[in-house]
Amino acid sequence: MLGDDSAQWAFGQDFEDPLAGVDTTPAAGVDGAALAAYCLMLGDDALVYSHRLSQWASNAPDLEEDIALANIALDLLGQARLLLARAAAADPSVVPTLPAGSPVPPEDALAFFRDDADFRNVRLVEGENGDFAVTAARLLLFATHRLALLEQLRDSIDPVLAAIAAKGVKEVAYHRDHAARWCVTLARGTEESRRRMRAGLDVVWPLHHELFRTHPVEATAAEQGFGVDPAGLATGVDVLLEQVLSVGGLDRPTVPPTGPLGRGAGRDGRHTEALGRMLAEMQVVARAHPAGRW
């Protein structure tokens, strides 16, 4: 039904404030706008990649993998919800303006009512899924980086980010190991699976360098103690990736990094056409009924 004030917004994933009872006041010396911008970056990475992984539902190689990818997508969606809620609490001005009386909670407004240029995810997570080898390769690169980031983010001076990271470490450790096992399995399987694994790495490898380019927002986050400078993660992540490649008997891809789009990259709101198409599908019903209730 529409317009029933006693009901909840029809398209949200939960009815309770995910940060209810938590003191969301930024710590002394922390710029609220910078904190919000940083949370949007990490939240958008998780949100966009969660949606891409969810597209494997009923399409994965077998039922077990179908469920595994769906669970990974749900883990990332949970992280996204908390991070977007944290962004909204740190700086309410980042939340899109909706019609008066709209029941949409802030984290859902950020997910469903921003245009692609307002998203701050890296381009690695937004492309089409490709075949299963591409998905395994992308998950390996993303999860290895995100686990390293979350491990350090547990020491954030922002208690909300620290708590999100502490929970996320347990989840993403599984994501990384799951991806690594599949990459090795495909690399050491048949000639065709090995060929596809090599091709999958070549597809995603040029985009993973963007994960380690320090954006000014990330530099501020590290300086103020609530975030992590991604450049400092590169060496440790590279060691782990080399271990997986070695076990699989795979050579390190030699394809060059993807350059910027115009005057920036994903963190600057510069995205590929794939993100726009994905958001059009993801947001269409919510945008059609911003006051929808049930």
C-alpha positions as CSV (number, residue, x, y, z in Angstrom):
1,M,0.0,0.0,0.0
2,L,1.0,3.6,-0.5
3,G,0.7,6.4,2.0
4,D,0.0,4.4,5.1
5,D,2.0,6.1,7.8
6,S,1.8,3.1,10.2
7,A,3.7,0.9,7.8
8,Q,7.4,0.5,6.8
9,W,9.1,1.4,3.5
10,A,8.4,-1.4,1.1
11,F,11.8,-1.9,-0.3
12,G,14.2,-1.8,2.7
13,Q,16.1,-4.8,4.0
14,D,15.3,-4.3,7.6
15,F,13.1,-2.1,9.9
16,E,15.5,-1.2,12.6
17,D,18.3,1.4,12.6
18,P,21.5,-0.7,12.3
19,L,23.3,1.8,14.6
20,A,20.5,2.1,17.2
21,G,22.0,2.7,20.6
22,V,25.5,3.4,19.3
23,D,27.2,6.7,19.9
24,T,27.9,7.9,16.3
25,T,29.5,11.2,17.3
26,P,32.8,11.5,15.5
27,A,35.9,11.3,17.8
28,A,37.7,14.5,18.7
29,G,39.8,15.7,15.7
30,V,37.8,13.7,13.2
31,D,36.2,15.6,10.3
32,G,32.6,14.3,9.9
33,A,32.5,15.0,6.2
34,A,35.8,13.1,5.6
35,L,34.5,10.2,7.8
36,A,31.3,10.1,5.8
37,A,33.2,10.2,2.4
38,Y,35.5,7.4,3.6
39,C,32.5,5.2,4.7
40,L,30.8,5.8,1.3
41,M,33.9,4.5,-0.5
42,L,34.1,1.3,1.6
43,G,30.3,0.9,1.6
44,D,29.9,1.4,-2.1
45,D,32.6,-1.2,-2.8
46,A,30.6,-3.7,-0.7
47,L,27.2,-2.7,-2.1
48,V,28.1,-2.8,-5.8
49,Y,30.1,-6.1,-5.5
50,S,27.3,-7.6,-3.4
51,H,24.8,-7.0,-6.2
52,R,27.2,-8.4,-8.9
53,L,27.7,-11.6,-6.8
54,S,23.9,-11.9,-6.3
55,Q,23.5,-12.1,-10.0
56,W,25.0,-15.6,-9.9
57,A,21.9,-16.8,-8.0
58,S,20.6,-19.8,-10.0
59,N,23.5,-19.4,-12.5
60,A,26.5,-20.8,-10.6
61,P,28.2,-24.1,-11.7
62,D,26.4,-26.1,-9.0
63,L,23.9,-25.7,-6.1
64,E,26.6,-25.5,-3.4
65,E,28.4,-22.7,-5.2
66,D,25.1,-21.0,-5.9
67,I,24.6,-20.8,-2.1
68,A,28.2,-19.9,-1.3
69,L,28.2,-16.9,-3.6
70,A,24.8,-15.8,-2.3
71,N,26.1,-15.9,1.3
72,I,29.2,-13.9,0.3
73,A,26.9,-11.4,-1.3
74,L,24.8,-11.2,1.9
75,D,27.9,-10.7,4.0
76,L,29.0,-7.7,1.8
77,L,25.5,-6.3,1.8
78,G,25.5,-6.3,5.6
79,Q,28.8,-4.5,5.6
80,A,27.4,-2.0,3.1
81,R,24.4,-1.3,5.2
82,L,26.5,-0.5,8.3
83,L,28.9,1.6,6.4
84,L,26.3,3.7,4.6
85,A,24.4,4.2,7.9
86,R,27.7,5.4,9.4
87,A,28.2,7.8,6.5
88,A,24.8,9.2,7.0
89,A,25.2,9.6,10.7
90,A,28.6,11.3,10.3
91,D,27.4,13.8,7.7
92,P,23.6,13.8,7.0
93,S,24.2,16.1,4.0
94,V,25.4,13.1,2.0
95,V,21.9,11.6,2.0
96,P,19.8,12.3,-1.1
97,T,16.8,14.5,-0.6
98,L,13.5,12.6,-0.9
99,P,9.8,13.7,-0.9
100,A,8.6,15.0,2.5
101,G,7.3,12.2,4.6
102,S,9.3,9.5,2.8
103,P,9.9,6.5,5.0
104,V,13.2,5.6,3.3
105,P,16.0,5.1,5.9
106,P,19.3,7.0,5.2
107,E,21.3,3.9,4.2
108,D,18.6,2.8,1.7
109,A,18.4,6.4,0.4
110,L,22.1,6.2,-0.3
111,A,21.8,2.8,-2.0
112,F,18.8,3.5,-4.2
113,F,18.6,7.2,-4.8
114,R,22.1,8.2,-5.9
115,D,23.2,8.4,-9.5
116,D,26.3,6.5,-10.7
117,A,28.5,9.6,-10.6
118,D,27.7,9.8,-6.8
119,F,29.1,6.3,-6.1
120,R,32.6,6.0,-4.9
121,N,33.4,2.3,-5.4
122,V,36.5,1.2,-7.3
123,R,35.9,0.1,-10.9
124,L,37.0,-3.5,-10.1
125,V,33.7,-4.3,-8.5
126,E,31.3,-2.9,-11.1
127,G,32.0,-4.8,-14.3
128,E,29.8,-7.6,-15.7
129,N,30.5,-10.9,-14.0
130,G,31.8,-12.7,-17.1
131,D,32.3,-16.5,-16.7
132,F,33.0,-18.3,-13.4
133,A,36.8,-18.0,-13.8
134,V,36.5,-14.2,-14.0
135,T,34.3,-14.2,-10.9
136,A,36.8,-16.4,-9.0
137,A,39.7,-14.1,-10.0
138,R,37.8,-10.9,-9.1
139,L,36.7,-12.3,-5.7
140,L,40.3,-13.3,-5.0
141,L,41.7,-9.8,-5.7
142,F,38.9,-8.0,-3.9
143,A,38.7,-10.2,-0.8
144,T,42.5,-10.3,-0.4
145,H,42.6,-6.5,-0.4
146,R,39.5,-6.0,1.8
147,L,40.7,-8.5,4.4
148,A,44.0,-6.6,4.7
149,L,42.2,-3.4,5.0
150,L,39.7,-4.6,7.6
151,E,42.5,-6.1,9.7
152,Q,44.0,-2.7,10.1
153,L,40.7,-0.9,10.3
154,R,40.0,-2.7,13.6
155,D,42.3,-0.2,15.2
156,S,40.3,2.8,13.9
157,I,39.6,5.5,16.4
158,D,36.0,5.5,15.2
159,P,34.4,2.8,17.3
160,V,31.7,2.1,14.7
161,L,34.3,1.5,11.9
162,A,36.3,-0.6,14.3
163,A,33.3,-2.8,15.2
164,I,32.3,-3.2,11.5
165,A,35.9,-4.2,10.7
166,A,36.1,-6.7,13.5
167,K,33.0,-8.5,12.3
168,G,34.0,-8.2,8.7
169,V,37.4,-9.8,9.1
170,K,35.8,-13.1,10.0
171,E,33.5,-12.9,6.9
172,V,36.1,-11.8,4.4
173,A,38.7,-14.3,5.5
174,Y,36.2,-17.0,4.2
175,H,35.6,-15.0,1.0
176,R,39.3,-14.9,0.3
177,D,39.9,-18.6,1.0
178,H,36.9,-19.6,-1.0
179,A,38.2,-17.6,-4.0
180,A,41.7,-18.9,-3.6
181,R,40.6,-22.5,-3.6
182,W,38.6,-22.0,-6.8
183,C,41.4,-20.2,-8.5
184,V,43.8,-23.1,-7.7
185,T,41.2,-25.7,-8.7
186,L,40.5,-24.2,-12.0
187,A,44.2,-23.6,-12.7
188,R,45.1,-27.2,-11.9
189,G,42.1,-28.8,-13.6
190,T,41.6,-29.3,-17.3
191,E,43.3,-27.5,-20.1
192,E,40.1,-25.5,-20.7
193,S,39.6,-24.6,-17.0
194,R,43.3,-23.5,-16.9
195,R,42.9,-21.4,-20.0
196,R,39.8,-19.7,-18.6
197,M,41.5,-19.0,-15.3
198,R,44.4,-17.3,-17.0
199,A,42.0,-15.3,-19.1
200,G,39.9,-14.4,-16.0
201,L,43.0,-13.0,-14.3
202,D,43.9,-11.0,-17.4
203,V,40.4,-9.4,-17.3
204,V,40.5,-8.2,-13.7
205,W,44.2,-7.7,-13.1
206,P,44.4,-4.2,-14.7
207,L,41.7,-3.0,-12.4
208,H,43.0,-4.2,-9.1
209,H,45.8,-1.5,-9.0
210,E,43.1,1.1,-8.3
211,L,42.6,-0.5,-4.9
212,F,46.0,0.8,-3.8
213,R,45.9,4.3,-5.2
214,T,45.5,6.6,-2.2
215,H,42.7,9.1,-2.7
216,P,42.8,12.4,-0.8
217,V,39.9,11.2,1.4
218,E,41.8,8.0,2.2
219,A,44.9,10.1,3.1
220,T,42.8,12.2,5.4
221,A,41.3,9.1,7.0
222,A,44.7,7.7,7.7
223,E,46.1,11.0,9.0
224,Q,43.1,11.4,11.4
225,G,43.3,7.8,12.6
226,F,39.9,6.5,11.5
227,G,41.0,5.0,8.2
228,V,43.7,3.1,6.3
229,D,46.0,4.3,3.6
230,P,45.5,1.6,0.9
231,A,49.0,2.1,-0.5
232,G,50.4,0.5,2.6
233,L,48.5,-2.7,1.9
234,A,50.0,-3.4,-1.5
235,T,53.1,-5.4,-0.4
236,G,51.2,-7.7,2.0
237,V,48.4,-8.3,-0.5
238,D,50.9,-9.0,-3.3
239,V,52.7,-11.7,-1.2
240,L,49.4,-13.5,-0.7
241,L,48.4,-13.3,-4.3
242,E,51.8,-14.6,-5.4
243,Q,51.3,-17.6,-3.1
244,V,47.9,-18.5,-4.7
245,L,49.4,-18.0,-8.2
246,S,52.3,-20.2,-7.3
247,V,50.2,-23.1,-6.0
248,G,48.1,-22.9,-9.1
249,G,51.1,-22.8,-11.3
250,L,50.0,-19.5,-12.8
251,D,52.2,-16.7,-14.0
252,R,51.6,-13.2,-12.8
253,P,49.6,-11.3,-15.4
254,T,51.5,-8.7,-17.4
255,V,48.6,-6.7,-18.6
256,P,49.1,-3.0,-17.7
257,P,46.9,-1.2,-15.2
258,T,43.7,0.5,-16.3
259,G,44.1,4.3,-16.5
260,P,41.8,7.0,-15.2
261,L,38.5,7.9,-16.9
262,G,38.7,11.5,-17.7
263,R,40.0,13.3,-14.6
264,G,39.6,10.5,-12.1
265,A,38.7,6.9,-11.3
266,G,36.0,5.2,-9.3
267,R,36.8,7.0,-6.0
268,D,36.1,10.2,-7.9
269,G,32.8,9.1,-9.3
270,R,34.3,8.2,-12.7
271,H,32.8,4.8,-13.7
272,T,32.3,2.5,-16.6
273,E,28.9,2.2,-18.4
274,A,28.4,-1.1,-16.6
275,L,27.7,0.6,-13.3
276,G,25.0,2.8,-14.8
277,R,23.3,-0.2,-16.3
278,M,23.5,-2.2,-13.0
279,L,22.1,0.7,-10.9
280,A,19.2,1.2,-13.4
281,E,18.2,-2.4,-12.7
282,M,18.9,-2.3,-9.0
283,Q,17.1,1.0,-8.3
284,V,14.2,1.1,-10.7
285,V,11.4,-0.1,-8.4
286,A,12.6,1.9,-5.4
287,R,12.8,5.1,-7.4
288,A,9.4,4.5,-8.9
289,H,7.9,4.3,-5.4
290,P,9.9,6.4,-2.9
291,A,6.9,6.6,-0.6
292,G,5.9,2.9,-1.0
293,R,4.9,1.3,2.2
294,W,3.5,-2.0,3.4
